[in-house]
Amino acid sequence: MTKKKKVVVIGGGTGTFVSLSGLKKYPLNLSAIVSMMDDGGSNRVIRDEFGLLPTSDLRQCIVALADENENELLRKLFTYRYSSGVGISGMTFGNLFMAALTDIFKSQDRAIEETCKILHTKGKIIPVTFSDSHLVARYKNGKQVLGEHSIDEPGEKQGNYKIIELELIPKAKANPKAIKEIKNADLIVIGPGDLYTSILPNIVVDGIAKAIKTSKAKKLYIVNLMTRFGQTNDFSAKDHVNTLQKYIGGKVLDYCLVNNSKNFPKGILGRYKEEKAHPVVDDLGNENRFRVIRKDFISSKVHLKYLTDKLKRSLIRHDSDKLAKVIMSLI
């Protein structure tokens, strides 16, 4: 029997959900290393009122890897967002469920493991850290902004300035399980996802960058479809790659996946223009540092958020099956 290849996906939120949703359909040993810095929306309640680390990104990854043939109702429940009720409107059932399990087992790590068992996930979900840390971004104008949510939605004035440094306060120690998975991986998939609030929050955790750099695994980066106001204003594909490798500490990539299609859903670019965002320009050329793979990666589906969800969400995303097909061709 051929040994399953070990694939580790690093990120958080909807981008990692997309990667995992496609990859789980193949015979792989899958692991997701997930950011633990979110402090917006329902995660603010989870952190401030329950005293727990954020669960939304974990929940999305669990749902992505859940066995769709086992219990579709459970998957729907875990994404269900309450639309009424004082204090509960905007919260998801999955976040409250995991908070309850943490209280029962007195361990958030155990709660994650038990949730994965209940949903029959086809892979491991691993928090990048269990340290209670917050992101701090320093901008070109000298101002510092605390908290992932504030960095994600910095306001009209501050959002025009470039982020020049990202760190954690206090410093976070890597989850040993995350280090082990990275070390033993055959392929490390980074992204897609917001660069400064989904991907780099993993990289700036003490020990993660070194683990990626020294791992014998091949490293693959999925460039975002669109820029993000306040984070990657006018960033090209090369800007994304250079920023990622700057924080890892070296030219480590073996592959880079870039969308080369302009077949966006009708009217969608106009809506992004209102948010001062546009498609990421491919200026990587013929790289000799890594192999650039250019294909149509756009999903035809437009994702509309719940009315009670106050956070900004991606309207368009990568197609999970298209991504997975290309990734599998590499391994």
VOTOR-483629 format. One record per residue (C-alpha): residue number from 1; x, y, z; residue in three letters. Coordinates in nm, 4 decimals, always signed. Layout:
% VOTOR-483629
(pt NUM,(X,Y,Z),ala)
...
***
This chain:
% VOTOR-483629
(pt 1,(+0.0000,+0.0000,+0.0000),met)
(pt 2,(+0.1340,+0.3436,-0.0946),thr)
(pt 3,(+0.1953,+0.5632,+0.2072),lys)
(pt 4,(-0.0254,+0.8728,+0.2132),lys)
(pt 5,(+0.1568,+1.1996,+0.1556),lys)
(pt 6,(+0.1537,+1.4383,+0.4506),lys)
(pt 7,(+0.0140,+1.7774,+0.3533),val)
(pt 8,(+0.0051,+2.0657,+0.6017),val)
(pt 9,(-0.2121,+2.3701,+0.5277),val)
(pt 10,(-0.1220,+2.6900,+0.7152),ile)
(pt 11,(-0.3621,+2.9830,+0.7462),gly)
(pt 12,(-0.7019,+3.0602,+0.8887),gly)
(pt 13,(-1.0537,+3.1614,+0.7960),gly)
(pt 14,(-1.2228,+3.1177,+0.4604),thr)
(pt 15,(-0.9000,+3.0793,+0.2621),gly)
(pt 16,(-0.7934,+2.7714,+0.4531),thr)
(pt 17,(-1.1513,+2.6424,+0.4378),phe)
(pt 18,(-1.1258,+2.6526,+0.0576),val)
(pt 19,(-0.7914,+2.4688,+0.0458),ser)
(pt 20,(-0.9044,+2.1971,+0.2851),leu)
(pt 21,(-1.2427,+2.1462,+0.1175),ser)
(pt 22,(-1.0743,+2.0387,-0.2038),gly)
(pt 23,(-0.7803,+1.8453,-0.0594),leu)
(pt 24,(-0.9948,+1.6280,+0.1694),lys)
(pt 25,(-1.1329,+1.4495,-0.1385),lys)
(pt 26,(-0.7931,+1.2896,-0.2022),tyr)
(pt 27,(-0.6052,+1.0137,-0.0141),pro)
(pt 28,(-0.3829,+1.2422,+0.1927),leu)
(pt 29,(-0.2643,+1.2693,+0.5506),asn)
(pt 30,(-0.4016,+1.6211,+0.6062),leu)
(pt 31,(-0.3287,+1.8697,+0.8848),ser)
(pt 32,(-0.4414,+2.2294,+0.9245),ala)
(pt 33,(-0.2369,+2.4701,+1.1347),ile)
(pt 34,(-0.4707,+2.7509,+1.2290),val)
(pt 35,(-0.4194,+3.1109,+1.3423),ser)
(pt 36,(-0.5380,+3.1934,+1.6961),met)
(pt 37,(-0.5290,+3.5743,+1.6918),met)
(pt 38,(-0.8826,+3.6705,+1.5839),asp)
(pt 39,(-1.0550,+3.9152,+1.8198),asp)
(pt 40,(-1.3462,+4.0436,+1.6121),gly)
(pt 41,(-1.7140,+3.9515,+1.5912),gly)
(pt 42,(-1.8105,+3.6465,+1.7970),ser)
(pt 43,(-1.4449,+3.5823,+1.8778),asn)
(pt 44,(-1.4424,+3.8987,+2.0867),arg)
(pt 45,(-1.7135,+3.7425,+2.3028),val)
(pt 46,(-1.5263,+3.4093,+2.3147),ile)
(pt 47,(-1.2103,+3.5865,+2.4323),arg)
(pt 48,(-1.3527,+3.8570,+2.6587),asp)
(pt 49,(-1.6493,+3.6806,+2.8186),glu)
(pt 50,(-1.5491,+3.3139,+2.8069),phe)
(pt 51,(-1.1761,+3.3705,+2.8572),gly)
(pt 52,(-1.0932,+3.1331,+2.5694),leu)
(pt 53,(-0.8809,+3.1572,+2.2597),leu)
(pt 54,(-1.0761,+3.2331,+1.9375),pro)
(pt 55,(-1.2620,+2.9437,+1.7787),thr)
(pt 56,(-1.4016,+3.0761,+1.4479),ser)
(pt 57,(-1.1059,+2.9796,+1.2288),asp)
(pt 58,(-1.0839,+2.6420,+1.4016),leu)
(pt 59,(-1.4552,+2.5867,+1.3433),arg)
(pt 60,(-1.4288,+2.6692,+0.9728),gln)
(pt 61,(-1.1411,+2.4237,+0.9290),cys)
(pt 62,(-1.3285,+2.1511,+1.1167),ile)
(pt 63,(-1.6337,+2.1996,+0.8958),val)
(pt 64,(-1.4123,+2.1980,+0.5854),ala)
(pt 65,(-1.2654,+1.8596,+0.6797),leu)
(pt 66,(-1.5897,+1.7112,+0.8121),ala)
(pt 67,(-1.7124,+1.3965,+0.6403),asp)
(pt 68,(-2.0015,+1.5130,+0.4243),glu)
(pt 69,(-2.1430,+1.1610,+0.4075),asn)
(pt 70,(-2.1734,+1.1223,+0.7849),glu)
(pt 71,(-2.4027,+1.3983,+0.9077),asn)
(pt 72,(-2.4880,+1.6969,+0.6884),glu)
(pt 73,(-2.7096,+1.8384,+0.9645),leu)
(pt 74,(-2.4141,+1.8704,+1.2024),leu)
(pt 75,(-2.2140,+2.0582,+0.9393),arg)
(pt 76,(-2.5060,+2.2990,+0.8917),lys)
(pt 77,(-2.5404,+2.3441,+1.2671),leu)
(pt 78,(-2.1747,+2.4357,+1.3059),phe)
(pt 79,(-2.2079,+2.7152,+1.0506),thr)
(pt 80,(-2.5458,+2.8344,+1.1787),tyr)
(pt 81,(-2.5341,+3.1989,+1.2936),arg)
(pt 82,(-2.8008,+3.3240,+1.5371),tyr)
(pt 83,(-2.9987,+3.6203,+1.4070),ser)
(pt 84,(-3.1820,+3.7160,+1.7237),ser)
(pt 85,(-3.1448,+3.7119,+2.0999),gly)
(pt 86,(-2.9728,+3.9647,+2.3264),val)
(pt 87,(-2.6030,+3.8856,+2.3456),gly)
(pt 88,(-2.6295,+3.5859,+2.1132),ile)
(pt 89,(-2.7159,+3.7509,+1.7794),ser)
(pt 90,(-2.4236,+3.7100,+1.5404),gly)
(pt 91,(-2.2764,+3.4144,+1.7303),met)
(pt 92,(-2.2377,+3.0762,+1.5621),thr)
(pt 93,(-2.3603,+2.7486,+1.7074),phe)
(pt 94,(-2.0191,+2.5924,+1.6431),gly)
(pt 95,(-1.8356,+2.8518,+1.8517),asn)
(pt 96,(-2.0755,+2.8092,+2.1438),leu)
(pt 97,(-2.0563,+2.4303,+2.1144),phe)
(pt 98,(-1.6759,+2.4361,+2.1353),met)
(pt 99,(-1.6860,+2.6795,+2.4267),ala)
(pt 100,(-1.9165,+2.4397,+2.6117),ala)
(pt 101,(-1.6871,+2.1430,+2.5427),leu)
(pt 102,(-1.3887,+2.3404,+2.6689),thr)
(pt 103,(-1.5730,+2.4035,+2.9950),asp)
(pt 104,(-1.6646,+2.0338,+3.0225),ile)
(pt 105,(-1.3123,+1.9042,+2.9578),phe)
(pt 106,(-1.1261,+2.2029,+3.1068),lys)
(pt 107,(-0.9067,+2.1944,+2.7985),ser)
(pt 108,(-0.9483,+2.3744,+2.4682),gln)
(pt 109,(-0.7118,+2.1267,+2.3027),asp)
(pt 110,(-0.9318,+1.8365,+2.4154),arg)
(pt 111,(-1.2446,+2.0222,+2.3020),ala)
(pt 112,(-1.0999,+2.0561,+1.9512),ile)
(pt 113,(-1.0137,+1.6848,+1.9398),glu)
(pt 114,(-1.3625,+1.5824,+2.0546),glu)
(pt 115,(-1.5307,+1.8164,+1.8056),thr)
(pt 116,(-1.3236,+1.6609,+1.5261),cys)
(pt 117,(-1.4400,+1.3158,+1.6355),lys)
(pt 118,(-1.8049,+1.4214,+1.6368),ile)
(pt 119,(-1.7841,+1.5634,+1.2840),leu)
(pt 120,(-1.5598,+1.2809,+1.1555),his)
(pt 121,(-1.2959,+1.5158,+1.0174),thr)
(pt 122,(-1.0620,+1.3814,+0.7510),lys)
(pt 123,(-0.7508,+1.5322,+0.9031),gly)
(pt 124,(-0.6072,+1.7087,+1.2076),lys)
(pt 125,(-0.6924,+2.0604,+1.3241),ile)
(pt 126,(-0.4008,+2.2138,+1.5130),ile)
(pt 127,(-0.3987,+2.5593,+1.6776),pro)
(pt 128,(-0.0693,+2.7302,+1.5972),val)
(pt 129,(-0.0390,+2.8349,+1.9626),thr)
(pt 130,(-0.2227,+2.8274,+2.2931),phe)
(pt 131,(-0.0648,+3.1559,+2.4063),ser)
(pt 132,(-0.3083,+3.4420,+2.4634),asp)
(pt 133,(-0.1527,+3.6961,+2.2279),ser)
(pt 134,(-0.2682,+3.9850,+2.0139),his)
(pt 135,(-0.1442,+4.1147,+1.6818),leu)
(pt 136,(+0.0239,+4.4537,+1.6644),val)
(pt 137,(+0.0828,+4.6243,+1.3308),ala)
(pt 138,(+0.3139,+4.9217,+1.2840),arg)
(pt 139,(+0.2362,+5.1436,+0.9867),tyr)
(pt 140,(+0.4468,+5.3704,+0.7688),lys)
(pt 141,(+0.3077,+5.6774,+0.9453),asn)
(pt 142,(+0.4486,+5.5467,+1.2749),gly)
(pt 143,(+0.1144,+5.4510,+1.4261),lys)
(pt 144,(+0.0648,+5.1136,+1.5924),gln)
(pt 145,(-0.2669,+4.9282,+1.5852),val)
(pt 146,(-0.3528,+4.6529,+1.8335),leu)
(pt 147,(-0.5773,+4.3571,+1.7500),gly)
(pt 148,(-0.6506,+4.1528,+1.4401),glu)
(pt 149,(-0.9951,+4.3061,+1.3917),his)
(pt 150,(-0.8580,+4.6617,+1.4022),ser)
(pt 151,(-0.5861,+4.5657,+1.1513),ile)
(pt 152,(-0.8418,+4.3919,+0.9305),asp)
(pt 153,(-1.0703,+4.6958,+0.9282),glu)
(pt 154,(-0.8432,+4.9928,+1.0149),pro)
(pt 155,(-1.0690,+5.2747,+0.9038),gly)
(pt 156,(-1.0546,+5.4997,+0.5982),glu)
(pt 157,(-0.7611,+5.7181,+0.7063),lys)
(pt 158,(-0.5295,+5.4609,+0.8627),gln)
(pt 159,(-0.6007,+5.2049,+0.5909),gly)
(pt 160,(-0.4150,+5.4147,+0.3345),asn)
(pt 161,(-0.0819,+5.3554,+0.5085),tyr)
(pt 162,(+0.1385,+5.0521,+0.4495),lys)
(pt 163,(+0.2052,+4.8003,+0.7256),ile)
(pt 164,(+0.5810,+4.7790,+0.7816),ile)
(pt 165,(+0.5958,+4.5443,+1.0815),glu)
(pt 166,(+0.3743,+4.2792,+1.2376),leu)
(pt 167,(+0.4353,+4.1203,+1.5774),glu)
(pt 168,(+0.2611,+3.9543,+1.8702),leu)
(pt 169,(+0.2164,+4.0977,+2.2192),ile)
(pt 170,(+0.3032,+3.9127,+2.4296),pro)
(pt 171,(+0.5166,+3.6766,+2.2232),lys)
(pt 172,(+0.3493,+3.3462,+2.1496),ala)
(pt 173,(+0.5045,+3.0035,+2.1813),lys)
(pt 174,(+0.4326,+2.7540,+1.9048),ala)
(pt 175,(+0.2140,+2.4541,+1.9761),asn)
(pt 176,(+0.4560,+2.1544,+1.9737),pro)
(pt 177,(+0.2040,+1.9621,+1.7627),lys)
(pt 178,(+0.2266,+2.2317,+1.4935),ala)
(pt 179,(+0.6064,+2.2133,+1.4873),ile)
(pt 180,(+0.5923,+1.8344,+1.4579),lys)
(pt 181,(+0.3466,+1.8430,+1.1660),glu)
(pt 182,(+0.5565,+2.0986,+0.9769),ile)
(pt 183,(+0.8737,+1.8989,+1.0368),lys)
(pt 184,(+0.7210,+1.5739,+0.9081),asn)
(pt 185,(+0.5291,+1.7193,+0.6117),ala)
(pt 186,(+0.5843,+1.6288,+0.2481),asp)
(pt 187,(+0.4152,+1.9479,+0.1307),leu)
(pt 188,(+0.3342,+2.2728,+0.3123),ile)
(pt 189,(+0.0494,+2.4757,+0.1608),val)
(pt 190,(+0.0330,+2.8409,+0.2689),ile)
(pt 191,(-0.2844,+3.0317,+0.1920),gly)
(pt 192,(-0.4904,+3.1618,+0.0401),pro)
(pt 193,(-0.6058,+3.4162,+0.2969),gly)
(pt 194,(-0.5588,+3.7728,+0.4172),asp)
(pt 195,(-0.1842,+3.8190,+0.4353),leu)
(pt 196,(-0.1565,+4.0149,+0.7599),tyr)
(pt 197,(-0.4521,+3.8706,+0.9508),thr)
(pt 198,(-0.4747,+3.5047,+0.8447),ser)
(pt 199,(-0.1359,+3.3887,+0.7169),ile)
(pt 200,(+0.1357,+3.5937,+0.8891),leu)
(pt 201,(-0.0240,+3.5568,+1.2359),pro)
(pt 202,(+0.0940,+3.1954,+1.2130),asn)
(pt 203,(+0.4416,+3.2825,+1.0869),ile)
(pt 204,(+0.5193,+3.5356,+1.3645),val)
(pt 205,(+0.4560,+3.2768,+1.6370),val)
(pt 206,(+0.7959,+3.1850,+1.7863),asp)
(pt 207,(+0.9307,+2.8703,+1.6221),gly)
(pt 208,(+0.6966,+2.8490,+1.3225),ile)
(pt 209,(+0.9098,+3.0372,+1.0687),ala)
(pt 210,(+1.2168,+2.8331,+1.1626),lys)
(pt 211,(+1.0187,+2.5095,+1.1380),ala)
(pt 212,(+0.8973,+2.5989,+0.7868),ile)
(pt 213,(+1.2428,+2.7079,+0.6757),lys)
(pt 214,(+1.4161,+2.3928,+0.7997),thr)
(pt 215,(+1.1458,+2.1446,+0.7004),ser)
(pt 216,(+1.2383,+1.9179,+0.4099),lys)
(pt 217,(+0.8849,+1.9564,+0.2768),ala)
(pt 218,(+0.8126,+2.1340,-0.0497),lys)
(pt 219,(+0.6556,+2.4746,+0.0131),lys)
(pt 220,(+0.3635,+2.6098,-0.1900),leu)
(pt 221,(+0.2024,+2.9521,-0.1657),tyr)
(pt 222,(-0.1408,+3.0372,-0.3071),ile)
(pt 223,(-0.1555,+3.4065,-0.3987),val)
(pt 224,(-0.4802,+3.5854,-0.3178),asn)
(pt 225,(-0.7266,+3.6751,-0.5930),leu)
(pt 226,(-0.7834,+4.0300,-0.4685),met)
(pt 227,(-0.5969,+4.2988,-0.2767),thr)
(pt 228,(-0.7319,+4.4018,+0.0641),arg)
(pt 229,(-0.7688,+4.7673,+0.1642),phe)
(pt 230,(-0.5763,+4.8382,+0.4810),gly)
(pt 231,(-0.3492,+4.5364,+0.4362),gln)
(pt 232,(-0.2295,+4.4859,+0.0824),thr)
(pt 233,(-0.3183,+4.8099,-0.0955),asn)
(pt 234,(-0.1916,+4.7828,-0.4539),asp)
(pt 235,(+0.0083,+4.4676,-0.3701),phe)
(pt 236,(+0.1153,+4.2650,-0.6722),ser)
(pt 237,(+0.1806,+3.8899,-0.6649),ala)
(pt 238,(+0.5513,+3.9627,-0.6113),lys)
(pt 239,(+0.4694,+4.1879,-0.3154),asp)
(pt 240,(+0.2711,+3.9051,-0.1546),his)
(pt 241,(+0.5529,+3.6555,-0.2105),val)
(pt 242,(+0.8285,+3.8875,-0.0892),asn)
(pt 243,(+0.6370,+3.9807,+0.2264),thr)
(pt 244,(+0.5684,+3.6170,+0.3121),leu)
(pt 245,(+0.9309,+3.5144,+0.2614),gln)
(pt 246,(+1.0516,+3.8159,+0.4585),lys)
(pt 247,(+0.8684,+3.6918,+0.7676),tyr)
(pt 248,(+0.9751,+3.3305,+0.7141),ile)
(pt 249,(+1.3308,+3.4552,+0.6798),gly)
(pt 250,(+1.4442,+3.3271,+0.3429),gly)
(pt 251,(+1.3591,+3.2289,-0.0130),lys)
(pt 252,(+1.1878,+2.9046,+0.0781),val)
(pt 253,(+0.9087,+2.8615,-0.1770),leu)
(pt 254,(+0.9119,+2.5815,-0.4320),asp)
(pt 255,(+0.5758,+2.6587,-0.5955),tyr)
(pt 256,(+0.3480,+2.9579,-0.6305),cys)
(pt 257,(-0.0094,+2.9356,-0.7596),leu)
(pt 258,(-0.1424,+3.2495,-0.9305),val)
(pt 259,(-0.4796,+3.3095,-1.0920),asn)
(pt 260,(-0.4508,+3.4131,-1.4579),asn)
(pt 261,(-0.8211,+3.4345,-1.5385),ser)
(pt 262,(-1.0288,+3.7486,-1.5729),lys)
(pt 263,(-1.3511,+3.5504,-1.5661),asn)
(pt 264,(-1.4866,+3.7110,-1.2494),phe)
(pt 265,(-1.8591,+3.6909,-1.1707),pro)
(pt 266,(-2.0529,+3.9726,-1.3362),lys)
(pt 267,(-2.0511,+4.3010,-1.1450),gly)
(pt 268,(-1.8242,+4.1732,-0.8681),ile)
(pt 269,(-1.5221,+4.3907,-0.9503),leu)
(pt 270,(-1.7377,+4.7004,-0.9173),gly)
(pt 271,(-1.8291,+4.6004,-0.5640),arg)
(pt 272,(-1.4637,+4.5417,-0.4803),tyr)
(pt 273,(-1.3714,+4.8790,-0.6287),lys)
(pt 274,(-1.6043,+5.0411,-0.3754),glu)
(pt 275,(-1.3876,+4.8760,-0.1073),glu)
(pt 276,(-1.0681,+5.0025,-0.2776),lys)
(pt 277,(-0.9682,+4.6503,-0.3819),ala)
(pt 278,(-0.8763,+4.5014,-0.7187),his)
(pt 279,(-0.7438,+4.1773,-0.8689),pro)
(pt 280,(-0.3836,+4.0981,-0.7735),val)
(pt 281,(-0.1537,+4.1698,-1.0686),val)
(pt 282,(+0.0775,+3.8846,-1.1677),asp)
(pt 283,(+0.4257,+4.0363,-1.2018),asp)
(pt 284,(+0.6249,+3.7260,-1.1075),leu)
(pt 285,(+0.7494,+3.6708,-1.4626),gly)
(pt 286,(+0.9635,+3.3636,-1.5194),asn)
(pt 287,(+1.0890,+3.3056,-1.1677),glu)
(pt 288,(+1.4022,+3.0977,-1.1197),asn)
(pt 289,(+1.3585,+3.0791,-0.7433),arg)
(pt 290,(+1.0372,+2.8755,-0.7616),phe)
(pt 291,(+0.7902,+2.7382,-1.0123),arg)
(pt 292,(+0.4955,+2.9661,-1.0911),val)
(pt 293,(+0.1748,+2.7887,-1.1878),ile)
(pt 294,(-0.0800,+3.0087,-1.3619),arg)
(pt 295,(-0.4364,+2.8854,-1.4084),lys)
(pt 296,(-0.7996,+2.9856,-1.3704),asp)
(pt 297,(-0.8601,+2.9433,-0.9976),phe)
(pt 298,(-1.1755,+3.1568,-0.9634),ile)
(pt 299,(-1.4913,+3.0050,-0.8186),ser)
(pt 300,(-1.8100,+3.1011,-1.0001),ser)
(pt 301,(-1.9958,+3.1286,-0.6703),lys)
(pt 302,(-2.0454,+3.4663,-0.5007),val)
(pt 303,(-2.0436,+3.4335,-0.1212),his)
(pt 304,(-2.2963,+3.6510,+0.0608),leu)
(pt 305,(-2.2648,+3.6816,+0.4368),lys)
(pt 306,(-2.5324,+3.6581,+0.7053),tyr)
(pt 307,(-2.7102,+3.9862,+0.7870),leu)
(pt 308,(-2.5970,+3.9539,+1.1499),thr)
(pt 309,(-2.2324,+3.9022,+1.0514),asp)
(pt 310,(-2.0708,+4.2428,+1.0988),lys)
(pt 311,(-1.7267,+4.1451,+0.9681),leu)
(pt 312,(-1.6007,+4.1982,+0.6137),lys)
(pt 313,(-1.5968,+3.8758,+0.4112),arg)
(pt 314,(-1.4587,+3.7771,+0.0723),ser)
(pt 315,(-1.7272,+3.7855,-0.1948),leu)
(pt 316,(-1.5268,+3.5693,-0.4331),ile)
(pt 317,(-1.2913,+3.2866,-0.3504),arg)
(pt 318,(-1.0654,+3.0319,-0.5111),his)
(pt 319,(-1.2302,+2.7195,-0.6483),asp)
(pt 320,(-1.1404,+2.4417,-0.4030),ser)
(pt 321,(-1.1474,+2.1658,-0.6652),asp)
(pt 322,(-0.9288,+2.3570,-0.9101),lys)
(pt 323,(-0.6725,+2.4238,-0.6359),leu)
(pt 324,(-0.6723,+2.0650,-0.5131),ala)
(pt 325,(-0.6284,+1.9241,-0.8642),lys)
(pt 326,(-0.3157,+2.1327,-0.9236),val)
(pt 327,(-0.1740,+2.0608,-0.5783),ile)
(pt 328,(-0.2224,+1.6884,-0.6275),met)
(pt 329,(-0.0401,+1.7059,-0.9598),ser)
(pt 330,(+0.2633,+1.8358,-0.7701),leu)
(pt 331,(+0.2743,+1.5529,-0.5157),ile)
***
